[in-house]
């Protein structure tokens, strides 16, 4: 098995007024959800996921998309992490 970690961000639009409740539920109930940010703009939530495989990511995203308050999602899967060196 590879030591690589699959990193992804799920952008979500939720029903009006449910942002904080959904964010807290995701933080508490989803093991591979690293962080959830409530944002202002087109997307209501930015959900950061780190997991061990694409198959596991698929299962997590499927669970997220089945939450009744979530109306729309867009998933961004990280390919390469680059470090920015200082001056």
Secondary structure by P-SEA (a helix, b strand, c coil): cccbbbbbbbbbcccccaaaaaaaaaacccccccccccccccccbbbbbbbccaaaaaaaaaaaaaccccccbbbbbbcbbbbbbcc
